[in-house]
Amino acid sequence: MKETSAAPKTWPIEFPPEGPAGDPVDLSRTFRAHGLTSLPPMRTVENTLEITLSTEARQRTALISTGRTGYGSVDVVGPQPGCEEGERLLAAVRYVLRLDENLSLFYEMAARAPELSWATRGAGRMIRGATVFEDVIKTFCTTNCAWSATIRMTNALVEHWVRRPPEPPRPDRGDAPSPPPKRCPGPERTSTKTSCALGTGAGTCWTWPARLWRAQ
């Protein structure tokens, strides 16, 4: 997805899935690159990646999918984003899909090995979280535990910590859009320890962001 000076006015939009050197990106393989794409705030449904992204003012659910041959597609749930919000969403999608990663050297090496030549057709790119914080916390939740525990902890963390994007208003019910809250208060540390089943690791989830912030 190439950088643009302004976000498109009509959604969904199409983009050529390719890296900075023009190398192809197989979106279907990328969506299944690892199990973290099945953990909230992401989930995969067939050839679509659903992910909740922050645009500063609010959170939006984006749907990234395989489009017509040679293209991918990005759509959003709810109202169509404005220009500034759309630019932030597109930048976040590029980041999550790692479209800025140059894998041309990897593909050159893979092409020399017959058993790995299939990877040159767009494999090898791994989805990352929308923030470093998300990736670190998910890594923490995969350490020294069963995958079932990882699912339970991440589901609970999102349920307690993350403000869900509002559903689109339904005029038939008389709904009217309302502005999102300015702040999303997190749970108490004791709630993180018990409700999120993090045990003694709850302290890490509370202290690590502060250490990262000071390091910056």
C-alpha positions in Angstrom: 0.0 0.0 0.0 1.7 3.2 -1.1 1.7 6.4 0.8 -0.8 8.9 -0.4 -1.2 12.6 0.3 -4.8 12.2 1.3 -7.0 9.3 2.4 -9.6 8.1 -0.2 -13.1 9.5 0.0 -14.9 6.2 -0.6 -14.5 3.0 1.4 -13.8 0.2 1.0 -10.5 0.8 -0.8 -8.2 -1.5 -2.7 -4.4 -1.6 -2.5 -1.7 -3.7 -4.2 -0.3 -6.0 -1.5 3.5 -5.6 -2.1 6.6 -4.7 -0.1 8.8 -1.7 -0.6 10.9 -3.5 -3.3 7.8 -4.6 -5.2 7.9 -8.1 -3.7 4.4 -9.7 -3.6 2.5 -10.2 -0.3 0.2 -13.2 0.0 -2.4 -11.8 2.3 -4.0 -15.2 3.0 -0.7 -16.6 4.2 0.0 -13.4 6.2 -3.3 -13.7 8.0 -2.3 -17.2 9.1 1.3 -16.5 9.9 1.0 -17.2 13.6 -1.6 -17.7 16.3 -1.5 -14.2 17.6 -3.9 -13.1 14.8 -6.6 -15.2 16.5 -6.3 -13.2 19.7 -8.2 -9.9 20.4 -8.2 -7.2 19.3 -7.7 -9.3 16.1 -9.5 -12.2 14.6 -9.4 -14.0 11.3 -12.5 -15.1 9.4 -11.6 -17.0 6.2 -9.6 -14.6 4.1 -10.4 -11.5 6.3 -8.4 -10.0 9.2 -10.6 -8.1 11.6 -8.7 -5.7 13.8 -9.5 -2.8 16.1 -7.2 0.2 15.6 -6.9 3.5 17.4 -7.2 6.8 15.6 -6.5 8.9 18.7 -10.1 10.3 18.8 -11.7 6.8 18.9 -11.2 3.2 18.0 -12.3 1.7 14.7 -12.7 -1.8 13.5 -11.0 -2.4 10.2 -11.6 -5.4 7.9 -8.6 -6.3 5.7 -9.2 -8.9 3.1 -8.1 -10.3 -0.2 -9.8 -8.4 -3.0 -9.8 -9.1 -6.7 -6.8 -10.7 -8.2 -3.7 -8.7 -7.4 -5.3 -6.5 -4.8 -6.2 -6.3 -1.1 -9.2 -4.5 0.4 -9.6 -2.4 3.5 -13.0 -1.5 4.9 -14.2 -0.1 8.3 -17.2 -0.9 10.4 -19.5 2.0 11.1 -19.4 5.6 9.7 -17.0 6.3 6.8 -13.8 7.9 8.2 -12.9 11.4 7.4 -9.7 12.4 5.6 -7.4 12.6 8.7 -8.9 9.6 10.4 -8.6 7.6 7.1 -4.9 8.5 6.8 -4.3 7.2 10.3 -6.2 4.0 9.6 -4.2 3.3 6.4 -0.9 4.0 8.2 -1.9 1.5 10.9 -2.9 -1.1 8.3 0.5 -0.7 6.6 2.3 -1.1 9.9 0.3 -4.2 11.0 0.9 -5.9 7.6 4.6 -5.0 7.7 4.3 -3.6 4.2 7.4 -1.5 5.0 9.6 -4.5 5.6 12.0 -5.2 2.7 12.2 -9.0 2.3 13.9 -9.0 -1.1 17.1 -10.5 0.3 15.1 -13.3 2.0 13.4 -14.1 -1.3 16.7 -14.2 -3.2 18.0 -16.7 -0.7 14.8 -18.8 -0.7 14.8 -18.9 -4.5 18.1 -20.8 -4.4 16.6 -23.6 -2.3 14.1 -25.7 -4.3 12.3 -26.7 -1.1 11.8 -23.0 -0.1 11.0 -21.6 -3.5 7.3 -21.5 -2.7 8.0 -18.8 -0.1 9.0 -16.3 -2.9 5.3 -16.1 -3.9 4.5 -13.8 -1.0 5.1 -15.8 2.1 7.4 -14.9 5.0 5.7 -11.7 6.2 4.3 -11.8 9.8 1.6 -9.6 11.2 2.4 -7.5 14.2 0.3 -5.7 16.7 -0.8 -2.1 16.1 1.6 -1.1 18.9 4.8 -2.4 20.6 2.9 -2.5 23.8 0.3 -4.9 22.4 3.1 -7.3 21.1 5.0 -7.3 24.4 1.9 -8.0 26.5 0.8 -10.8 24.2 4.3 -12.2 24.3 4.1 -12.1 28.1 0.8 -13.9 27.9 2.4 -16.8 25.9 5.3 -17.4 28.3 5.3 -20.6 30.5 1.7 -21.4 29.9 -0.7 -23.4 27.7 -2.3 -21.8 24.7 -5.7 -22.0 26.4 -4.3 -19.8 29.2 -3.0 -17.3 26.6 -6.5 -17.1 25.1 -8.1 -16.6 28.5 -5.7 -13.9 29.6 -5.8 -11.8 26.4 -9.6 -12.1 26.2 -9.8 -10.9 29.8 -7.3 -8.0 29.3 -9.2 -6.7 26.3 -12.5 -7.0 28.1 -11.2 -5.1 31.1 -8.8 -2.6 29.5 -9.9 -1.8 26.0 -12.8 0.5 25.1 -14.9 -1.3 22.4 -15.7 0.6 19.3 -19.4 1.6 19.4 -21.8 -0.2 17.1 -23.1 1.9 14.2 -26.3 3.8 15.1 -29.5 2.3 14.0 -32.1 4.9 12.9 -34.9 2.2 13.2 -34.3 2.2 16.9 -34.0 5.9 17.2 -30.2 5.7 17.9 -28.1 8.8 17.5 -24.3 8.8 17.4 -22.6 9.9 20.6 -19.0 11.1 21.1 -16.6 8.6 22.6 -15.4 9.1 26.2 -12.2 11.1 26.5 -10.5 8.5 28.7 -10.6 4.8 29.1 -9.8 4.0 32.7 -8.1 0.7 33.3 -8.9 -1.7 36.1 -7.3 -1.8 39.5 -4.2 -3.9 39.8 -6.0 -6.4 42.0 -8.7 -6.8 39.3 -6.0 -7.5 36.7 -4.5 -10.1 38.9 -7.7 -11.9 39.5 -10.2 -11.2 36.7 -7.6 -11.4 34.0 -6.0 -14.5 35.6 -2.5 -13.0 35.3 -1.6 -13.9 38.9 1.7 -12.4 40.0 2.4 -11.2 36.4 -0.2 -8.5 36.8 2.4 -6.2 38.3 4.4 -6.5 35.0 1.5 -5.3 33.0 1.2 -2.3 35.2 4.9 -1.3 35.6 6.2 -2.1 32.1 4.4 0.7 30.2 5.8 3.2 32.7 9.3 2.0 32.3 9.0 2.1 28.5 7.6 5.7 28.7 10.6 6.8 30.8 13.0 5.1 28.5 11.7 7.1 25.6 
